[in-house]
Amino acid sequence: MTNNTFSAFNAERSVFRLKNKEIFDSLDKPKTYEKNQVIYMQGDDAGHVYYLMSGKVQIYVGSPSGLERILVSFEGGSLFGKSAFFDNLPRASCARALKKSEIILIDKLMMKNIIGNEPQFALDMLEYLSKTIRLFSNYIENISFLQADKRIAIYIIDNAKNNCVTCTHDEISDTIGASRVTVSKILSRFAESDWIETRYKVIHIKNIAALTAFAFEG
């Protein structure tokens, strides 16, 4: 590792990804998780933070009755499982691979060595965690006070890549706290307004300006 200062994280809408990924790529041999394989569960001890080299991972919480609520998804170049790792408390959420994923498990000694060699990383980590806290604070506020159609519009804007969102109606429903029927009706209304076009597991944004104006008006 070098002593050059670097900014470790890039903000990309609602997901913060690592820059200078080389310091993580060379830490250890990655472990392979197959599609739908659980990485950790609520209540597990948090002995590692996870660096996602490739693939896609979903973070969710479950209830005793078996219901699940999706919190966020991460793609290659992301760290996840951070909060419990740093506060030494049991996992508050679950993680599973949405597709085949290569993940490096970073224990506390490895993390201390990273911080020791790259002190700026500790400050960047605090910024990362602060942005994550802000993200979930905004999420809670949206769930609590915004009507369902605005929450769905914000979900589409926040998760868009190249004017497309890859998701199912059930995933939107779980994330924004509305029924699947409500989600489908609102998406149909957005499509009738020519703001979006819905395809199988894909939402194509046709009028981002109109969708954004609606989401944040008033």
C-alpha positions as CSV (number, residue, x, y, z in Angstrom):
1,M,0.0,0.0,0.0
2,T,1.1,3.6,-0.6
3,N,1.0,6.6,1.6
4,N,-0.9,8.7,-1.0
5,T,-4.1,10.2,0.3
6,F,-7.2,9.1,-1.6
7,S,-10.9,9.5,-1.4
8,A,-12.3,6.0,-0.8
9,F,-15.9,6.5,-1.7
10,N,-18.0,7.9,-4.6
11,A,-21.6,8.8,-4.1
12,E,-23.8,7.4,-6.9
13,R,-27.4,8.2,-6.0
14,S,-28.4,6.0,-3.1
15,V,-25.3,3.7,-3.2
16,F,-21.8,4.6,-2.2
17,R,-19.0,2.7,-4.0
18,L,-15.3,2.4,-3.3
19,K,-12.7,4.0,-5.4
20,N,-9.1,2.7,-5.4
21,K,-10.5,-0.8,-5.2
22,E,-7.1,-2.3,-5.6
23,I,-6.4,-2.2,-1.9
24,F,-9.3,-4.5,-1.3
25,D,-8.9,-6.7,-4.4
26,S,-5.5,-7.9,-3.1
27,L,-6.5,-8.5,0.5
28,D,-7.5,-12.1,0.3
29,K,-8.9,-14.7,-2.0
30,P,-12.6,-14.0,-2.6
31,K,-15.4,-16.4,-1.5
32,T,-18.0,-17.3,-4.0
33,Y,-21.7,-17.1,-3.1
34,E,-24.2,-18.5,-5.5
35,K,-27.5,-16.9,-6.4
36,N,-29.9,-16.6,-3.4
37,Q,-27.3,-17.9,-1.0
38,V,-27.5,-16.3,2.4
39,I,-24.3,-14.4,3.5
40,Y,-25.4,-13.6,7.0
41,M,-28.6,-13.5,9.1
42,Q,-30.1,-11.1,11.7
43,G,-28.6,-11.9,15.1
44,D,-25.3,-13.3,13.7
45,D,-22.1,-12.2,15.3
46,A,-20.4,-9.6,13.0
47,G,-16.8,-10.7,12.7
48,H,-16.3,-9.4,9.2
49,V,-17.1,-6.6,6.9
50,Y,-17.7,-7.6,3.3
51,Y,-16.1,-6.3,0.1
52,L,-18.2,-7.2,-3.0
53,M,-15.8,-7.7,-5.9
54,S,-18.4,-8.7,-8.4
55,G,-22.1,-9.7,-8.4
56,K,-25.0,-8.2,-6.5
57,V,-26.1,-8.4,-2.9
58,Q,-29.4,-7.5,-1.3
59,I,-29.8,-6.3,2.4
60,Y,-33.1,-7.1,4.0
61,V,-34.8,-7.5,7.4
62,G,-37.1,-10.4,8.2
63,S,-40.0,-10.8,10.7
64,P,-40.8,-13.9,12.8
65,S,-43.9,-14.4,10.5
66,G,-41.6,-14.7,7.5
67,L,-42.2,-11.3,6.0
68,E,-39.2,-9.5,4.5
69,R,-38.5,-5.9,3.8
70,I,-35.7,-5.0,1.4
71,L,-33.4,-2.2,2.5
72,V,-30.8,-1.7,-0.2
73,S,-28.9,-3.6,-2.9
74,F,-25.1,-3.4,-3.5
75,E,-23.1,-4.1,-6.7
76,G,-19.4,-4.7,-7.4
77,G,-17.0,-2.3,-5.6
78,S,-19.1,-1.9,-2.5
79,L,-18.6,-2.6,1.2
80,F,-21.5,-4.0,3.2
81,G,-22.1,-5.4,6.7
82,K,-20.4,-2.3,8.1
83,S,-22.5,-1.2,11.0
84,A,-22.5,-4.3,13.2
85,F,-18.8,-4.9,12.3
86,F,-17.9,-1.5,13.8
87,D,-20.3,-1.3,16.8
88,N,-19.7,-4.9,17.9
89,L,-23.4,-5.7,18.1
90,P,-25.2,-8.6,16.4
91,R,-26.4,-8.2,12.8
92,A,-29.5,-6.1,12.5
93,S,-30.3,-7.3,8.9
94,C,-29.7,-10.1,6.5
95,A,-27.7,-10.3,3.3
96,R,-28.1,-12.6,0.3
97,A,-26.5,-12.8,-3.1
98,L,-29.0,-11.9,-5.9
99,K,-26.6,-13.5,-8.4
100,K,-23.3,-15.3,-8.3
101,S,-21.0,-13.0,-6.3
102,E,-17.3,-12.9,-5.4
103,I,-16.8,-11.4,-1.9
104,I,-13.8,-10.8,0.2
105,L,-14.3,-11.2,4.0
106,I,-12.4,-8.6,6.0
107,D,-11.8,-9.2,9.6
108,K,-10.8,-6.7,12.3
109,L,-7.0,-7.3,12.0
110,M,-7.2,-6.7,8.2
111,M,-9.2,-3.5,8.7
112,K,-6.7,-2.2,11.3
113,N,-3.9,-2.8,8.8
114,I,-5.8,-0.9,6.1
115,I,-6.4,2.0,8.4
116,G,-2.8,1.9,9.6
117,N,-1.4,2.1,6.1
118,E,-4.1,4.5,4.8
119,P,-5.2,6.8,7.6
120,Q,-7.4,8.8,5.3
121,F,-9.5,5.7,4.9
122,A,-10.8,6.1,8.4
123,L,-12.1,9.6,7.6
124,D,-13.6,8.3,4.4
125,M,-15.3,5.5,6.2
126,L,-16.9,8.0,8.6
127,E,-18.2,10.0,5.6
128,Y,-19.5,6.8,4.1
129,L,-21.4,5.8,7.2
130,S,-22.7,9.3,7.7
131,K,-24.1,9.2,4.2
132,T,-25.7,5.8,4.8
133,I,-27.3,7.2,8.0
134,R,-28.7,10.1,6.0
135,L,-29.9,7.8,3.3
136,F,-32.0,5.7,5.8
137,S,-33.2,8.8,7.6
138,N,-34.5,10.1,4.3
139,Y,-36.0,6.7,3.6
140,I,-37.8,6.7,7.0
141,E,-39.1,10.2,6.4
142,N,-40.4,9.3,3.0
143,I,-42.1,6.2,4.3
144,S,-43.7,8.2,7.1
145,F,-44.9,11.3,5.4
146,L,-45.0,11.0,1.6
147,Q,-47.9,9.5,-0.3
148,A,-47.3,6.2,-2.1
149,D,-47.0,7.7,-5.6
150,K,-44.3,10.1,-4.6
151,R,-42.4,7.4,-2.8
152,I,-42.5,5.3,-5.9
153,A,-41.3,8.2,-8.1
154,I,-38.4,8.8,-5.7
155,Y,-37.6,5.0,-5.7
156,I,-37.4,5.1,-9.6
157,I,-35.2,8.2,-9.6
158,D,-32.9,6.9,-6.9
159,N,-32.4,3.5,-8.5
160,A,-32.1,4.6,-12.2
161,K,-29.1,3.7,-14.3
162,N,-29.1,5.0,-17.8
163,N,-32.7,5.9,-17.4
164,C,-33.7,2.3,-16.5
165,V,-34.5,0.6,-13.2
166,T,-34.3,-3.2,-13.0
167,C,-36.8,-4.4,-10.4
168,T,-40.1,-6.2,-9.9
169,H,-43.3,-4.7,-8.5
170,D,-42.8,-6.8,-5.4
171,E,-39.4,-5.3,-4.8
172,I,-40.8,-1.8,-5.0
173,S,-43.6,-2.8,-2.7
174,D,-41.3,-4.2,-0.1
175,T,-39.0,-1.2,-0.2
176,I,-41.5,1.7,-0.1
177,G,-44.1,0.1,2.2
178,A,-47.1,-0.2,-0.2
179,S,-49.1,-3.1,-1.5
180,R,-48.2,-4.7,-4.8
181,V,-51.6,-3.7,-6.2
182,T,-51.0,-0.1,-5.3
183,V,-47.5,-0.2,-6.9
184,S,-48.9,-1.6,-10.1
185,K,-51.7,1.0,-10.3
186,I,-49.3,3.9,-9.8
187,L,-46.8,2.6,-12.3
188,S,-49.7,2.2,-14.8
189,R,-50.7,5.8,-14.1
190,F,-47.1,7.0,-14.6
191,A,-47.0,5.1,-17.9
192,E,-50.3,6.7,-19.1
193,S,-48.7,10.1,-18.3
194,D,-45.8,9.0,-20.6
195,W,-43.3,9.4,-17.8
196,I,-42.2,5.7,-17.9
197,E,-42.5,2.6,-19.9
198,T,-42.8,-0.7,-18.0
199,R,-41.3,-3.9,-19.3
200,Y,-40.6,-7.3,-17.7
201,K,-38.6,-6.5,-14.6
202,V,-37.5,-3.1,-16.1
203,I,-38.9,0.4,-15.8
204,H,-37.6,2.7,-18.6
205,I,-37.8,6.4,-17.7
206,K,-39.1,8.5,-20.6
207,N,-39.5,11.9,-18.9
208,I,-37.2,12.2,-16.0
209,A,-37.9,16.0,-15.6
210,A,-41.7,15.4,-15.2
211,L,-41.1,12.5,-12.8
212,T,-38.7,14.5,-10.7
213,A,-40.9,17.5,-10.6
214,F,-43.8,15.3,-9.4
215,A,-41.7,13.5,-6.8
216,F,-40.4,16.7,-5.1
217,E,-43.2,19.2,-5.7
218,G,-44.7,20.9,-2.7
